């Protein structure tokens, strides 16, 4: 659907019946169109992309630029196919472009490092192995390709009609980027600000030392912009960036208090903290045991990121117990 004049939203399905969608956006201009994100490389995603282009009376060859907000498969997976179909150039931030080969071509080393990290933070061996397998699952829905153009914060991308500024917004991934149109006050923000969900911020062997701190800074960075419309990677478009940013800050503060409260009960590793947080007490919350391995891994890596952040802030201490990392509230 055409959200505002010249901006069309395409809703691209996840594979294997997963009930989620990725938002892709086609921004029309007098020198071709910019596509922001694209979805997984799956038959159903490619078909949905084509059908929605037709409904919107758009064509593959109209697209000159494919801007990937970040390297995750639901935003990057189909980029290679679309470059072939459109004759377009792929654009990514340098920091995420550097992760493509180790994530999607030769990912055995990354999988091993991730499993070691999980084991060191208390995840039992059999469960860590299932999480490792879940990590590799997404690679089958990505056709790995190097970007044609790598960008940095402050660079611009133009389609003649619109001049889009690149904002580097790490935290969700090291090279996450947003596109900002200062004239129309539009923000295409990938997964950095979602209307109805808290973006995942987790630790992995490729993340920065403190992804939580990076995410907080990125949230402040985009909040400084004058924005009339926010176009996120998932969920509805909205026009209240300031209100939603403040809600996300409160959610971050709540998560910090929750983790500190768990550590007040005694020394714990990240796996133990995660199991306490996911107790399924509320009707809307799933218990840890009911989560898929992908969701369990996301929960544990989020907690690891938070524990590293709290340690860096001096609120907790990190201790080693025979190769297992545990945390102490100060």
Legacy VTK file of the C-alpha trace (Angstrom):
# vtk DataFile Version 3.0
C-alpha trace
ASCII
DATASET POLYDATA
POINTS 330 float
0.000 0.000 0.000
1.075 3.594 -0.583
1.532 4.959 2.942
2.289 8.522 1.875
2.817 9.939 -1.602
5.708 8.107 -3.216
6.316 5.612 -0.388
4.919 2.088 -0.793
5.006 -0.558 1.940
5.457 -4.212 0.964
4.832 -6.840 3.657
7.100 -9.843 3.143
6.358 -13.136 4.949
8.784 -15.178 7.027
9.542 -18.747 5.865
8.148 -22.029 7.169
4.835 -20.585 8.305
6.357 -18.295 10.966
3.681 -15.696 11.610
5.774 -12.575 11.176
6.310 -10.064 8.396
9.164 -7.827 7.290
8.280 -4.368 6.041
10.002 -3.342 2.822
9.567 0.159 1.425
9.789 1.437 -2.136
10.550 5.168 -2.269
9.757 6.535 -5.729
11.813 9.312 -7.313
12.369 10.924 -10.670
15.618 8.974 -11.056
14.286 5.575 -10.039
13.280 4.097 -6.697
15.045 3.233 -3.450
14.073 -0.069 -1.819
14.592 -0.223 1.944
15.020 -3.859 3.101
13.679 -6.907 1.310
12.993 -9.992 3.458
14.152 -13.617 3.396
15.278 -15.466 0.290
12.376 -17.918 0.123
9.877 -18.827 -2.577
6.952 -17.355 -0.674
8.846 -14.112 0.017
9.871 -13.617 -3.616
6.322 -14.334 -4.792
4.838 -11.932 -2.243
7.324 -9.251 -3.298
6.383 -9.618 -6.978
2.645 -9.677 -6.348
2.735 -6.583 -4.174
4.819 -4.697 -6.732
2.117 -5.478 -9.293
-0.677 -4.314 -7.013
1.193 -1.048 -6.436
1.853 -0.694 -10.194
5.579 -0.816 -9.642
8.190 -2.811 -11.546
11.455 -4.499 -10.602
13.386 -2.362 -13.089
12.179 0.826 -11.353
14.380 0.003 -8.344
17.914 1.432 -8.551
19.029 1.105 -4.931
18.504 -1.697 -2.401
19.333 -0.278 1.016
19.764 -2.985 3.670
19.286 -1.590 7.171
21.144 -4.539 8.720
22.575 -7.960 8.029
19.865 -10.141 9.614
18.263 -12.609 7.158
14.775 -11.070 7.353
16.206 -7.801 6.003
19.121 -8.958 3.836
18.249 -12.460 2.635
16.637 -11.598 -0.724
18.999 -8.757 -1.673
21.070 -10.825 -4.121
17.985 -12.097 -5.966
16.546 -8.593 -6.202
19.812 -7.139 -7.472
19.608 -9.660 -10.314
15.938 -8.920 -11.010
16.180 -5.133 -10.696
19.689 -4.371 -11.883
20.015 -2.337 -8.697
22.951 -1.631 -6.391
22.992 -2.990 -2.832
23.881 -0.513 -0.089
24.933 -1.450 3.469
26.854 0.068 6.325
30.482 -0.984 6.324
30.307 -2.649 9.771
27.546 -5.069 8.735
29.028 -5.666 5.283
32.121 -7.032 7.014
29.987 -9.722 8.729
28.427 -11.284 5.627
31.016 -13.983 4.876
31.369 -15.195 8.469
27.584 -15.295 8.929
26.392 -16.800 5.671
29.287 -18.352 3.738
31.750 -19.903 6.166
29.803 -19.753 9.415
31.247 -22.783 11.206
33.728 -20.681 13.192
31.022 -18.210 14.270
28.729 -21.084 15.293
31.518 -22.628 17.382
32.330 -19.319 19.068
28.644 -18.732 19.810
28.298 -22.189 21.366
31.381 -21.604 23.531
29.912 -18.288 24.702
26.630 -19.954 25.631
28.403 -22.753 27.507
30.522 -20.236 29.430
27.331 -18.489 30.540
25.738 -21.609 31.977
23.722 -23.060 29.089
23.759 -26.886 29.341
25.693 -28.620 26.555
22.698 -30.280 24.902
20.712 -27.056 24.907
23.676 -25.035 23.621
23.952 -27.495 20.714
20.279 -26.961 19.842
20.772 -23.195 20.009
23.772 -23.542 17.691
21.661 -25.440 15.171
18.961 -22.777 15.458
21.564 -20.098 14.685
22.480 -21.826 11.423
18.836 -22.242 10.378
18.496 -18.726 8.957
21.494 -19.045 6.623
19.527 -21.271 4.228
17.278 -18.293 3.487
20.115 -15.919 2.585
21.940 -15.689 -0.728
25.194 -14.126 0.412
26.381 -11.194 -1.666
28.753 -8.318 -1.029
27.195 -4.849 -1.264
28.003 -2.650 -4.229
28.223 0.425 -1.995
29.257 0.665 1.651
28.223 3.759 3.573
29.017 5.519 6.814
27.096 7.869 9.070
26.296 11.130 7.280
26.456 9.761 3.718
23.503 10.419 1.434
21.476 8.355 -1.032
19.321 10.105 -3.614
16.725 9.072 -6.173
16.439 12.580 -7.564
13.263 13.499 -5.717
14.451 12.609 -2.211
17.816 13.034 -0.537
18.164 10.464 2.253
20.743 10.813 5.034
22.401 7.685 6.417
22.305 7.416 10.213
24.562 4.786 11.794
22.532 3.249 14.629
24.381 0.252 16.136
23.047 -1.934 18.928
20.721 -4.352 17.156
23.712 -5.103 14.889
27.084 -3.306 14.680
26.253 -1.756 11.306
22.541 -1.084 11.614
21.554 2.031 9.672
18.503 4.241 9.260
17.559 6.532 6.380
16.340 10.012 7.254
14.654 12.494 4.940
15.024 15.877 6.663
12.792 17.675 4.164
9.794 15.385 4.528
10.757 14.388 8.103
10.596 10.662 7.389
12.623 8.014 9.179
13.140 4.515 7.760
14.478 2.821 10.853
14.787 -0.946 10.357
14.667 -2.569 13.789
15.939 0.306 15.925
12.443 1.609 16.850
9.395 -0.651 16.586
5.894 0.476 17.487
4.711 -2.708 19.208
7.869 -4.563 20.276
11.197 -4.056 22.010
14.020 -4.552 19.486
16.303 -7.448 20.323
19.701 -6.365 21.618
21.926 -9.336 22.309
25.552 -10.333 22.700
27.322 -12.555 20.191
30.926 -12.996 19.050
30.418 -10.257 16.443
28.619 -7.701 18.587
30.360 -4.761 20.164
31.611 -4.828 23.743
28.416 -3.190 24.999
25.510 -3.452 22.519
23.031 -2.216 25.144
24.963 1.048 25.505
25.162 1.294 21.704
21.420 0.800 21.393
20.693 3.447 24.029
22.923 5.917 22.157
21.272 5.062 18.840
17.827 5.630 20.341
18.930 9.074 21.503
20.519 9.771 18.108
17.342 9.177 16.100
15.214 10.916 18.737
17.090 14.152 18.016
15.614 14.265 14.505
12.387 16.038 13.579
10.226 13.158 12.362
6.639 13.141 11.102
6.477 9.509 9.924
8.388 6.471 11.199
8.717 3.494 8.841
9.915 0.486 10.897
11.107 -2.931 9.735
8.201 -4.699 11.455
4.782 -3.652 12.672
2.778 -0.529 11.857
4.007 2.811 10.553
3.555 5.537 13.163
4.061 9.262 13.713
5.005 9.567 17.383
8.756 8.940 17.495
9.252 10.969 20.677
6.519 9.127 22.597
7.643 5.700 21.412
11.316 6.448 22.156
10.382 7.401 25.698
8.381 4.180 26.064
11.412 2.181 24.923
13.620 3.989 27.436
11.209 3.013 30.203
11.243 -0.602 28.994
15.043 -0.563 29.112
14.961 0.767 32.665
12.448 -1.915 33.635
14.620 -4.683 32.194
17.616 -3.354 34.107
15.671 -3.378 37.377
14.424 -6.906 36.690
17.920 -8.276 36.132
19.335 -6.513 39.191
16.463 -7.901 41.273
17.299 -11.444 40.111
20.951 -10.969 41.047
19.952 -9.667 44.463
18.771 -13.220 45.158
22.333 -14.556 44.783
25.154 -15.247 42.317
23.824 -16.411 38.959
25.017 -17.025 35.448
23.205 -15.643 32.399
21.313 -18.892 31.799
19.954 -18.878 35.359
18.946 -15.219 35.086
17.148 -15.932 31.806
15.153 -18.809 33.278
13.997 -16.587 36.146
12.969 -13.791 33.765
10.989 -16.183 31.574
8.830 -17.839 34.194
5.540 -17.473 32.323
3.919 -15.858 35.354
1.685 -13.590 33.286
-0.843 -15.078 30.900
0.804 -13.203 28.005
4.287 -14.565 28.761
5.610 -17.959 27.704
7.608 -20.013 30.175
11.212 -20.703 29.225
10.491 -24.397 28.668
7.850 -23.516 26.054
10.185 -21.389 23.931
11.733 -22.552 20.646
15.524 -22.911 20.627
15.782 -19.696 18.569
13.767 -17.823 21.192
15.764 -19.332 24.050
18.996 -18.277 22.385
17.633 -14.756 21.886
16.665 -14.598 25.567
20.055 -15.777 26.818
22.036 -13.505 24.491
19.899 -10.528 25.528
20.669 -11.260 29.188
24.401 -11.660 28.450
24.381 -8.238 26.771
22.622 -6.698 29.756
25.009 -8.300 32.252
28.001 -6.984 30.339
26.404 -3.538 30.284
25.680 -3.552 34.012
29.229 -4.700 34.689
30.598 -1.856 32.540
28.395 0.570 34.509
29.785 -0.739 37.806
26.439 -2.039 39.062
27.490 -5.701 39.184
30.707 -7.711 39.268
31.760 -10.531 36.945
33.351 -13.637 38.478
34.757 -16.854 37.055
33.745 -20.158 38.628
35.687 -22.974 36.993
35.146 -21.596 33.494
31.572 -20.470 34.115
30.851 -16.744 34.206
28.664 -15.668 37.120
27.526 -12.259 38.266
27.249 -10.559 41.637
25.076 -7.538 42.399
27.010 -4.822 44.206
LINES 1 331
330 0 1 2 3 4 5 6 7 8 9 10 11 12 13 14 15 16 17 18 19 20 21 22 23 24 25 26 27 28 29 30 31 32 33 34 35 36 37 38 39 40 41 42 43 44 45 46 47 48 49 50 51 52 53 54 55 56 57 58 59 60 61 62 63 64 65 66 67 68 69 70 71 72 73 74 75 76 77 78 79 80 81 82 83 84 85 86 87 88 89 90 91 92 93 94 95 96 97 98 99 100 101 102 103 104 105 106 107 108 109 110 111 112 113 114 115 116 117 118 119 120 121 122 123 124 125 126 127 128 129 130 131 132 133 134 135 136 137 138 139 140 141 142 143 144 145 146 147 148 149 150 151 152 153 154 155 156 157 158 159 160 161 162 163 164 165 166 167 168 169 170 171 172 173 174 175 176 177 178 179 180 181 182 183 184 185 186 187 188 189 190 191 192 193 194 195 196 197 198 199 200 201 202 203 204 205 206 207 208 209 210 211 212 213 214 215 216 217 218 219 220 221 222 223 224 225 226 227 228 229 230 231 232 233 234 235 236 237 238 239 240 241 242 243 244 245 246 247 248 249 250 251 252 253 254 255 256 257 258 259 260 261 262 263 264 265 266 267 268 269 270 271 272 273 274 275 276 277 278 279 280 281 282 283 284 285 286 287 288 289 290 291 292 293 294 295 296 297 298 299 300 301 302 303 304 305 306 307 308 309 310 311 312 313 314 315 316 317 318 319 320 321 322 323 324 325 326 327 328 329
